[in-house]
């Protein structure tokens, strides 16, 4: 990846840290704030990487995305399923349904159900595929950027309408994809107008956007009592949701573009798929179990959930380094590769 796109790896690295931190047992107000923008930010950054010319036909799109998203999703889902079976055998999983249900659920990919009790954050990968597929069709039938923007708006309206009137998760999280494609498409359009928008890459713009992000995010929660949460089909007030999400994206794009090269964040960003797959259902679960069994004595930090959240996140970053190395070098097929690849090249939507 060229140096001019280092900020994308930094952004994905920072976004993944926020995902892991948000999944820890941190104070509710902080979690509420993080959720206002962290997944929209991921979709936005993924959309920035979309290149229409790479997909001259639907066949090419499906071939490439099956290799880079669906096959890795299924591979990591199988690992998650085997882990779930082990926990169930040890009496550590409370599951009363047929044990084959989650295995079939990896294919159905319907979040928040008995089908996907094992996959954790992997629901995002299935949703990302549907988001990209939806954007592929939008970009194919649109002759101008204005038409693209209009169709993105229509999809977002339909997605929000479904969310508010039905709210039932759809297979492969298509209900979320109808909403997230707006952020994905915004990332793509941002790339098209990047040079014109660079004049807003200033500290004062960052401050204004951050204030709007925090203010509208807090107001959304106060007025509706809902925390924005794609997984749980919760958006709160739609207008405030979008204001908070886009202002948060804008603020953090300015932040990561102004940051100096950071090898740690770039490493996490380039290996975001592995961190996404393993952090919640495996690493965090082991930490929690060790704390419950008093294997780890964290009484001194239990009263400080922010510190505990930071520790969970930091230790996860470090402890998964061997897994990142092993998968990249010995099990590249899990990432849709047929041969070893440098760890610099492995991330969500890196293709």
C-alpha positions in Angstrom: 0.0 0.0 0.0 1.4 3.4 -0.9 2.6 5.8 1.7 -0.2 8.2 0.8 -2.7 5.6 2.1 -0.9 5.0 5.4 -3.6 7.0 7.1 -6.1 4.4 6.1 -4.2 1.7 8.0 -3.8 4.0 10.9 -7.6 4.6 10.8 -8.5 1.0 10.6 -6.0 0.3 13.5 -7.6 3.0 15.6 -11.0 1.8 14.6 -10.2 -1.8 15.7 -8.9 -0.5 19.0 -12.2 1.3 19.5 -14.1 -1.9 18.6 -12.2 -4.0 21.1 -12.3 -1.3 23.8 -16.1 -0.9 23.2 -16.6 -4.6 23.7 -14.9 -4.4 27.1 -16.9 -3.7 30.3 -16.3 0.1 30.1 -18.5 2.8 31.6 -21.8 3.1 29.7 -21.4 6.8 28.7 -18.0 6.1 27.1 -19.4 3.0 25.3 -22.4 5.1 24.1 -20.0 7.7 22.6 -17.8 5.2 20.9 -20.7 3.5 19.3 -21.9 6.7 17.7 -19.3 6.5 15.0 -16.8 3.6 15.2 -18.6 1.1 12.8 -19.7 3.9 10.4 -16.0 4.9 10.4 -15.0 1.4 9.3 -17.6 1.3 6.5 -16.4 4.8 5.4 -12.7 3.7 5.2 -13.7 0.5 3.4 -15.6 2.6 0.8 -12.5 4.8 0.3 -10.7 1.7 -1.1 -13.4 0.7 -3.5 -12.3 0.9 -7.2 -15.1 0.5 -9.8 -12.6 -0.5 -12.5 -11.5 -3.6 -10.5 -15.0 -5.1 -11.0 -16.0 -4.9 -14.7 -18.7 -7.5 -14.1 -20.7 -9.1 -11.4 -18.9 -12.4 -11.9 -15.5 -10.7 -11.2 -16.9 -8.9 -8.2 -18.3 -12.1 -6.7 -15.1 -14.1 -7.4 -12.9 -11.5 -5.8 -15.1 -10.8 -2.8 -15.8 -14.5 -2.2 -12.1 -15.0 -2.0 -11.3 -12.0 0.2 -14.4 -11.8 2.4 -16.7 -14.9 2.3 -14.1 -17.6 2.5 -12.2 -15.9 5.3 -15.5 -15.3 7.1 -16.4 -19.0 6.8 -12.9 -20.1 7.8 -12.9 -18.0 11.0 -16.5 -19.0 11.7 -15.5 -22.7 11.7 -12.7 -21.8 14.2 -15.3 -20.0 16.3 -17.6 -23.0 16.1 -15.0 -25.4 17.2 -14.2 -23.1 20.1 -17.9 -23.0 21.0 -18.1 -26.8 20.9 -15.2 -27.0 23.3 -16.8 -24.5 25.7 -20.0 -26.4 25.6 -18.2 -29.7 26.3 -16.6 -28.1 29.3 -19.9 -26.7 30.5 -18.9 -23.1 29.9 -21.5 -22.4 27.2 -25.2 -22.1 28.1 -26.8 -23.4 24.9 -29.9 -25.7 24.8 -30.4 -26.0 21.1 -29.0 -28.5 18.6 -25.2 -28.1 18.4 -25.4 -28.2 14.6 -27.5 -25.1 14.6 -24.5 -22.6 15.0 -22.6 -24.5 12.2 -25.6 -23.9 9.8 -25.9 -20.4 11.3 -22.5 -19.5 9.9 -24.0 -19.8 6.4 -27.3 -18.1 7.3 -25.4 -15.3 9.1 -28.3 -13.8 11.0 -27.0 -11.9 14.0 -28.6 -11.8 17.4 -30.1 -15.3 17.1 -29.5 -18.9 18.1 -27.8 -19.3 14.7 -24.8 -17.1 15.5 -24.1 -17.5 19.2 -20.5 -18.4 18.3 -19.3 -15.8 15.7 -19.3 -12.6 17.8 -18.0 -9.7 15.8 -17.7 -11.7 12.6 -21.3 -10.5 11.8 -19.5 -7.4 10.5 -17.7 -9.3 7.7 -21.0 -10.7 6.4 -22.5 -7.3 6.5 -19.5 -5.7 4.8 -19.9 -8.2 1.9 -23.6 -7.2 1.5 -22.7 -3.6 1.8 -20.1 -3.9 -1.0 -22.5 -5.9 -3.2 -25.2 -3.3 -2.8 -22.8 -0.5 -3.6 -21.5 -2.4 -6.6 -25.1 -2.4 -8.1 -25.5 1.3 -7.2 -22.3 2.3 -8.9 -23.1 0.1 -11.9 -26.5 1.7 -12.7 -25.4 5.2 -11.9 -23.9 7.4 -14.6 -23.0 10.4 -12.3 -21.9 10.9 -8.7 -25.2 12.8 -8.1 -27.2 9.6 -9.0 -24.9 7.6 -6.7 -25.5 10.0 -3.9 -29.3 9.9 -4.6 -29.4 6.0 -4.6 -27.3 5.9 -1.4 -29.9 8.2 0.2 -32.8 6.0 -0.9 -31.1 2.9 0.4 -30.4 4.6 3.7 -34.0 5.7 4.0 -35.3 2.2 3.2 -32.8 0.7 5.7 -33.9 3.1 8.5 -37.6 2.6 7.7 -37.1 -1.2 8.0 -35.1 -0.7 11.2 -37.8 1.4 12.8 -40.9 -0.6 11.6 -39.6 -4.2 11.6 -36.1 -4.3 13.2 -35.8 -8.1 12.7 -32.2 -8.9 11.5 -32.0 -10.3 8.0 -29.7 -13.1 6.8 -26.2 -11.8 6.1 -27.2 -8.6 7.9 -28.7 -7.1 4.8 -30.9 -4.8 7.0 -27.8 -3.1 8.3 -26.1 -3.1 4.9 -28.9 -0.9 3.5 -27.9 1.7 6.1 -24.1 1.1 6.1 -23.9 1.5 2.4 -24.5 5.2 2.9 -21.3 5.4 4.9 -19.5 3.1 2.5 -20.6 5.2 -0.5 -19.6 8.4 1.4 -16.1 7.1 1.8 -16.0 6.4 -2.0 -17.3 9.8 -2.9 -14.9 11.4 -0.4 -12.0 9.9 -2.3 -13.4 11.5 -5.5 -13.5 15.0 -3.9 -10.5 14.5 -1.6 -8.4 17.3 -3.0 -11.2 19.8 -2.7 -11.9 18.7 0.9 -8.3 18.9 2.1 -8.7 22.5 3.0 -10.9 21.4 5.8 -8.1 19.3 7.3 -7.6 21.8 10.1 -7.6 21.6 13.9 -10.5 24.0 14.2 -12.6 21.8 11.9 -11.7 18.8 13.9 -12.8 20.6 17.1 -16.1 21.7 15.6 -16.9 18.2 14.2 -16.0 16.6 17.5 -18.3 18.9 19.4 -21.1 18.2 17.0 -20.4 14.4 17.3 -20.4 14.4 21.1 -23.4 16.8 21.4 -25.7 15.1 18.9 -24.6 11.6 20.2 -25.4 12.5 23.8 -28.7 14.2 22.7 -29.7 11.1 20.8 -29.3 9.0 23.9 -31.0 11.4 26.2 -34.0 11.8 24.0 -34.5 8.2 23.0 -32.7 6.2 25.7 -31.1 4.1 23.0 -27.4 3.5 22.4 -26.5 3.4 18.7 -25.8 -0.3 18.1 -25.9 -1.8 14.6 -25.8 -5.3 16.1 -28.9 -4.8 18.1 -30.7 -2.8 15.4 -30.6 0.4 17.6 -30.2 3.8 16.0 -32.2 6.1 18.2 -33.3 9.3 16.5 -32.4 8.9 12.8 -31.4 12.6 12.2 -29.2 12.8 15.3 -27.8 9.3 14.5 -26.5 10.5 11.1 -25.3 13.9 12.4 -23.3 12.2 15.1 -22.0 9.5 12.8 -20.8 11.7 10.0 -19.4 14.4 12.3 -17.5 11.6 14.2 -16.2 10.2 10.9 -15.1 13.7 9.8 -13.4 14.4 13.1 -11.5 11.2 13.2 -10.5 11.3 9.5 -8.9 14.7 10.2 -7.2 13.2 13.3 -5.7 10.2 11.6 -4.6 12.2 8.6 -2.7 14.5 10.9 -1.1 11.7 12.9 2.5 10.7 12.3 3.2 7.3 11.0 2.4 4.8 13.7 3.6 1.2 13.2 1.5 -0.2 16.0 -1.8 1.2 14.6 -0.8 0.3 11.1 0.0 -3.3 12.2 -3.4 -3.6 13.8 -5.1 -2.0 10.8 -3.4 -4.3 8.4 -4.4 -7.4 10.4 -7.8 -6.1 11.5 -9.6 -9.3 10.2 -7.7 -11.5 12.7 -8.3 -9.1 15.6 -11.9 -8.8 14.7 -12.4 -12.5 14.6 -10.6 -13.5 17.8 -10.8 -10.7 20.4 -14.4 -11.0 21.7 -15.5 -14.6 21.9 -12.0 -16.1 22.6 -9.5 -13.7 24.2 -12.0 -11.6 26.2 -13.8 -14.7 27.2 -10.6 -16.3 28.6 -9.8 -13.1 30.5 -13.3 -13.0 32.0 -13.1 -16.7 33.0 -9.7 -16.2 34.6 -10.9 -13.3 36.6 -14.0 -15.3 37.7 -11.9 -18.2 38.7 -9.5 -15.9 40.5 -6.6 -16.9 38.3 -6.1 -13.2 37.7 -6.3 -10.9 40.7 -7.7 -7.6 39.4 -9.4 -6.4 42.5 -7.3 -3.2 42.4 -8.6 -2.2 39.0 -12.1 -3.6 39.2 -13.2 -0.3 40.5 -11.8 1.5 37.5 -13.6 0.0 34.4 -11.8 2.4 32.0 -8.4 1.0 33.2 -9.8 -2.5 32.9 -11.0 -1.8 29.4 -7.6 -0.5 28.4 -5.9 -3.6 29.9 -8.3 -5.9 28.0 -7.5 -4.1 24.8 -3.8 -3.8 25.3 -3.3 -7.4 26.3 -5.4 -8.6 23.4 -3.3 -6.6 20.9 -0.2 -8.2 22.3 -1.5 -11.7 22.9 -2.8 -12.1 19.3 0.5 -11.2 17.7 1.6 -14.9 17.5 -1.9 -15.8 16.0 -1.4 -13.0 13.4 2.0 -14.4 12.5 0.9 -18.0 12.4 -2.2 -17.3 10.2 -0.3 -15.1 7.8 2.6 -17.5 7.4 1.1 -21.0 7.8 -2.6 -20.7 7.3 -3.0 -18.0 4.6 -6.0 -19.8 3.1 -8.0 -18.5 6.1 -7.5 -15.1 4.7 -8.3 -16.1 1.2 -4.7 -16.5 0.1 -3.0 -19.5 -1.5 0.5 -18.5 -0.4 2.2 -16.7 2.3 1.8 -12.9 2.4 3.4 -10.2 4.3 1.4 -9.1 7.4 1.3 -5.6 5.9 -1.3 -6.9 3.4 -3.9 -8.5 5.5 -6.9 -6.5 6.6 -10.6 -6.0 6.2 -11.4 -4.7 2.7 -7.7 -4.6 1.7 -8.4 -5.9 -1.8 
